[in-house]
Amino acid sequence: MVTDPIADLIVRLKNASDAKKATVVVMNSKLSDNIAHALKKAGYVSTVEKKGRGDFKELELGIVTNEIDGPRIHGVERVSKSSRRIYRKYTDIRVFRSGFGNTFYSTPKGILVDHEAKRLKVGGEVLFKIW
C-alpha cells in the first residue's frame, strides 16, 4: 500500500530514467493523471496512456531522452509531505536551479509549473521539484 502517491510517481520516474528505461508504469488516479499531464506539458514526459481494465488501471508514461545528454530527469525532491504541508503565494514563487528545473504546484487552477503559476498569479501547495 502506497501512502504517498505523488512521491511514488516521481521516484518511479527518476528510477526509470536512471535505468535508461523508455517507459514507466504508475498507479492511476485523478491526481497522478493531472500530474502526468503537467509533466508532459513541461517536457519531462513524452506520452501518457491509460492501460488496464476495470478497477486496476495504470498510467504508462514515456520518458523524454536526449541523444546527447540521456534522460531529461536527473533528480526529484518531494517538498510538501503529509506530515508537513508547504504553501506559497504567487509573489513568493522563485526560479528553481536557474531555470533548468521546475517546481510543481497544486493550485485552484489545477497542477501547474512554477512559471505558469506565476503568470496566472495563483499560489498553492508546493508538490515537488524536478530537474
Secondary structure, 3 states (H helix, E strand, C coil): CCCCHHHHHHHHHHHHHHCCCCEEEEECCHHHHHHHHHHHHHCCEEEEEEECCCCCCEEEEEECEECCCEECCCCEEECCCCCCCCEECHHHCCCCHHHCCEEEEEECCEEEEHHHHHHHCCCEEEEEEEC
